[in-house]
Amino acid sequence: MQVIAVLFLLLVGVVASPVRETNGERLARGLPPLPPTFRRLHPGREEAYTPTPASAAVRAAPSSTPATYAGRILVRSLDNLSLGFVSSSNVASLNGLGSEYDLQVKITTTGGLTDIAATNIEDAAVPVFLGATIAAPGTFIPGSEDSNELSLTLVPQSSVYARALKRLESTSVYETTIWKLDPATNLLSVQWANPDASSTLVEAVPAYVVEKNITSLVGDIQNFVSQNSGYTAQAVNFVFVPN
């Protein structure tokens, strides 16, 4: 009786744990091959695909295919009030004339920092780009008394992605590869590379003084407002508006 019970348990174990045949074994028995096993989630299947660290990194990487956009730059308050477009005659101010005097720009980006080319500056001897300038040696220090602000200007292109500072004149330096376009919101953000060649970029906030009609890029908005006491100084957004 005990022998029969043992044989019964062994038989149950074999039935409960079937051995998966290889396709070669099935073909040798005249059977068709097994269906393919998918490791992703498909209708009717329970196996969920979990990406490896390598494949996840590839999926998360920005696209290497550049995208090019043409349009204008709108200055908008933080409560979404349109203040005006950047002027082609003075990029540090807003255009109060017709739309033909708005600065026309072209942005080519792969998702990282890029340049903004000005396309309707007729008297430019060389291609010019919307950049920022600060007094030499070019160190941007948010919250400081004299290095908290970057001025907008049109300048020749600096070395793309090289974070190189080039001299605009003997007393100032500039950068053009400072812009990043968010394609979901069309907001333009700014990051400045200090001349110490550190890997940390310094974020700059667009700001506007209403009475002076001046836009600039600042490190500490409260410091900027304090320095412009008596005026309506405020943080704003730069919004890319496609043509």
Secondary structure, DSSP 8 states (H G I E B T S, - for coil): -HHHHHHHHHHHHHHHS-----HHHHHHTT--------SS--TT--------HHHHHHHHS--SS-EEEEEEEEEEETTS-EEEEBBSS-TTSB--S-GGGB--EEEEESSSSB-EEE---TT-SS-EEEEEEEETT----TT-SSSSEEEEEEE----TTTT--EEEETTEEEESTTEEE-TTT-EEEEEE--TT--S--EEEEEEEETTTTEEEEES-HHHHHHHTTTS-EEEEEEEEEE-
